[in-house]
Amino acid sequence: MIRSIAAVLVAWSLPLAPAYGADEKTGIPQLESAAVGWSKISDDFQPPASGPGPVTYDKAHPYVPNNNDGRQVTFRIADLTNPILKPWVIEKMREQNKLAAAGKRAYEARASCRPGGVPGFLVMGRVNPLYFVQGKNQVLLINEGGPEVRRVYLNVPHSAHPKISPYGESVGHGGKTLQVTIHIEDPGAFNMPWSARQTFHRTRTGKMEEAICAENNFALDASVSEIPKADKPDF
């Protein structure tokens, strides 16, 4: 739905709470654990402190997630009144709204086991926690629903012209909370840059489980593209 990504900049603010541990020499928080992960506090992005925010669901059509409380689960109906949207994007999203209203799943990259992309990585997987593998110069973020892997480079500036890739370019710095700040610039799709936040907390779900998307997708929706297949073995 997005024709071009001029730049996707994601900055991670990492906690220095004593309970999580920190390297005494570098002050880098120790988020890595074989027993626990990190779960997002919301299915949706949180709005920025000020300025344009992300498109959310239409409040006239409340979104009901699969939370086992007896209510009928619904798909999201996008709020097309958000001023960030270009006219052609509004029309594309209107088409997806009609599919969602009819009970048909709108196309998502993850539905066919492709990378969730940015900023989708931060909202995919309702209950899938994030796990960390920490190195001196970078941190790996692993979402067990796939799995999906992102790299966060530590204490370096963003490139002047980030290369186009499914997960963009991420940098991290020490801070007091595990909060992700997202800034999107795409003049082809949006009238203005917009920002959002996502916040994570430690989860008690236990060690990471193996979840291979392509091997677990037995009922692929015909409206979604085929699951990607390798032409030759990796090794």
N, C-alpha and C positions, 0 to 999 in steps of 0.2 A: 504494500500500500504506500510505502515511501519510495519515491523515485530516486532520491539521492541523499546521501548523508555527507554533509560538508565536514562536520566534526562531531564526535561524540566523546565528551570528556567526563570521566567518572572519577571522583576523588573519594578515597576511603579514609575515615577518621577512626583510628583504632584505639581501644581502651588501654589504660594503664592501671587498672584496678589490681590491688595486691592479690586478690583471690584468684586471679587468672595467671599471675606470675609475669615477670618481665626480666629480660636479659639485663643484668646490672651494668654491663659495659655500654650497651647501645640504647637501652631504654625501650627496646622493641617489645611490645606485649606478646605473651606466649598464648596464642589462640589455638594452637594445635593440640588435639587430643584424640586418642583412639577410642575413647568411651563416650564423648558427647560432641554435639554439633551446635549450630546456631540457627534458630528459626526466626523468620521475619514476623513482625508484630501485626501485619495487615496484608490481606490479599492485594490491596491497591497501593499505589504510591501515595505518600503524604504530600500535601501541597507545600510549596516553598514559603519561607517567612514573608516574602513579598514578591510581587511581580507575577507574570503569567505562569500558570501551572499546567499540569497534564490534563488530557481529556479523561473524564471519569464517566461513570454510568449516568444515564438520564434519571433524575430523581423521580420523574413521573412513572418510571418503570423500575422499581427497586430490584437490585441484584440479590438473589438468594443463593448462597453457596451450598455445597454438599456438606452440611454440618450436623446431619442426623438429628435435627430437632423436630422433625415431622412436617416441616414446610415443604412446598413444592419447589424443587431446585429450578433455577432459571439461568439463562445465558445473559450476559451483559448487553444492554441496549445503550449505545454510546450517546453522549450528550453532544449533539451537533451544533450547539450554540456557542461553543468555546471559540473565542476570537482568534486563537492561534491558527485555525484551520483555513487552508486555501480552498477555494470553491470546488476544485476537482477532487480534493480529498474528502470534502463533505459528501459529494455524490457517491464516491466509492464506499464510504462508511455507511451511507444510507442503504446501499445494497446489502451490506453485511448486517445492518440492523433488521432488515426484512427477513433475512435467513434466521437470525437469532430469535426474532419474534415468532417465527413458524416452528421453532424447536429444532432447527438444524444448526449444527456446529459451524461457526464461522472458521475460515481457514486460519490455521496457526502453523508456524514452521515446526514446532515441537510435535504437532499431530502426525507428522511423517518422519519423526526422529531426526530432524535437521536442527542445527544450533538455534537456540532460542533468540540469539541476537541481543543487542543493547537498545533500550534498557530492559527488554523482556526477561533477561536472566534474573533480574531482581524481583520478579513477581511470579515466575513459573514454579509450579509444584506447590500445591496448597499445604502439604504436610512434609515435603521433602526438606530436610535441614541442609545447611551448608557445613562442609568440613574443611579444615585448613591444613596445609602442609607448608611449613615455614622454612625459608632459607635466609641467607645473609642479605641478599639483594632483591629478593622477590618472595611473594606469598602466593601459593596456589589455592584457589577456591574451587571446591568440588561439590557439585549438586548430585546427589545419588540417583536422581531421576533421569538416567540417561546412559552413562554419566555425562555431565557437562563440566568443563574445566575452564577457569579464567586465571590469568596471571595479573597480579598487582605488583608493580615495581615500586620499591621503597625509596622515599626521600630523593626523588629526581623530578625535574620539571617535565611537563607535557611537551611532546614534540610540536614544532611549529605547524607541521602538516602531517597529522596522524595518517597512517596507511589504512585503506579500507579493509576491514576484516569483520567477521561475525561479532566479535566482542570488543572492538575498538581498542582504546588504550587507557589503562587504569594506573593510577599512582596512589600510594598510601603514605600517611604521616601519622605520628603518634598523637593521641588525643584522649578524651575522657569517655567517649561513647563509641559503640560500633555503629556508625551511621554513614550511609552512602549519600553523597550529593551528586545529582545528575544535572547536566546542562546540555541541552539539545539545540543545535543550529542546523537547519535545513531549509534554506530559502525556497526550494522547489515545492515543499509540502506545507510549510508553516509561514504565517505572516510575520512572525517574530520569534526570537529564541524563547525557550521555556525551560523551567527547572522543576525538579521534584526531589523527594527524599525517600529513603527506605531505611528502617531501623531494625536491627537484629538483637536477639537475646539468646543466652545459652539455653539449649534444650536438654531434656532428660530422656530423649528417645533412644539413647544408647549408641553403640558403634554403627558405623556406616554399613548399609546393606547394599549388596550388589544388585543393580537394576539395569538390565540391558534393554534399551527401548525397542530396538528392531525385533528382538527375539520375544518380546512380550506383547507385541501389537498384533493380536489375532483377528481383530474386527476393525480393519482399516476402512474409514469412510471413503466412499468412491469420489467424493468431492474434493478430497485431499490428494496431493501429488503422491507418487509412489515413494516407498521407503528407499533411501539411497543405498546402493550396493557397490562394493569395491570391485574394480575390474581385475585386480590382481592382489595376491597376498601382500601384507606389509613386510613379511619376513619369511 
